[in-house]
Amino acid sequence: MKISARNTLKGTVKKIVPGVVSAEVTLEVAPGVEVVAVITKSSADSLKLSLGKEAYAVIKATEVMVAVD
């Protein structure tokens, strides 16, 4: 896989919550560290996502903000 995004996190699919139009996908990228993405149901189907399958969280953003209380 070649991609222009610089931030990719390899993980394992831990949870999929399918909806009518979208799917919420949880990837575990390290023990106890999860990334959740909402993608189209069509994309989830075409990627053949299933529990335990390896996948990548690809993060493409122009800004990353940090906040504290």
C-alpha positions in Angstrom: 0.0 0.0 0.0 1.3 3.4 -0.9 -0.5 6.5 0.3 0.3 10.2 0.6 -1.0 10.6 4.2 1.8 10.6 6.7 -0.2 9.3 9.6 -1.1 5.7 9.4 -1.8 3.4 12.4 -1.9 -0.3 11.9 -4.5 -2.0 14.0 -7.0 -4.8 14.5 -10.7 -4.4 14.0 -12.2 -4.8 17.5 -15.8 -3.6 16.9 -18.1 -2.8 14.0 -21.4 -1.0 14.5 -23.3 -1.1 11.2 -25.9 1.5 10.4 -28.1 2.1 7.4 -25.7 4.5 5.7 -22.5 4.4 7.8 -20.5 2.0 10.0 -18.6 2.9 13.2 -15.3 0.9 13.2 -13.1 0.6 16.2 -9.4 -0.4 15.6 -7.1 -1.4 18.4 -3.7 0.1 17.4 -1.9 -0.8 20.6 -2.9 -2.7 23.8 -5.7 -0.6 25.3 -5.4 2.1 22.6 -8.3 2.4 20.2 -9.2 4.6 17.2 -12.8 4.9 16.2 -13.8 6.0 12.6 -17.2 6.5 11.0 -17.1 5.4 7.4 -19.8 4.7 4.8 -21.4 1.3 5.0 -20.4 0.8 1.3 -16.8 1.4 2.2 -16.9 -1.1 5.1 -18.5 -3.7 2.8 -15.9 -3.2 0.0 -13.0 -3.4 2.6 -14.6 -6.7 3.8 -14.0 -5.6 7.4 -14.5 -8.2 10.1 -13.6 -8.6 13.7 -9.9 -9.5 14.1 -8.9 -8.3 10.6 -5.9 -6.1 10.3 -6.6 -2.6 9.0 -5.1 0.9 9.0 -6.4 4.1 10.5 -5.3 6.7 8.0 -5.3 10.2 9.4 -5.2 13.1 7.0 -5.6 16.5 8.7 -4.3 20.0 8.2 -4.4 20.7 11.9 -4.0 18.9 15.1 -5.1 20.7 18.3 -4.0 20.0 21.9 -6.1 21.1 24.9 -6.0 20.9 28.6 -8.4 21.7 31.5 
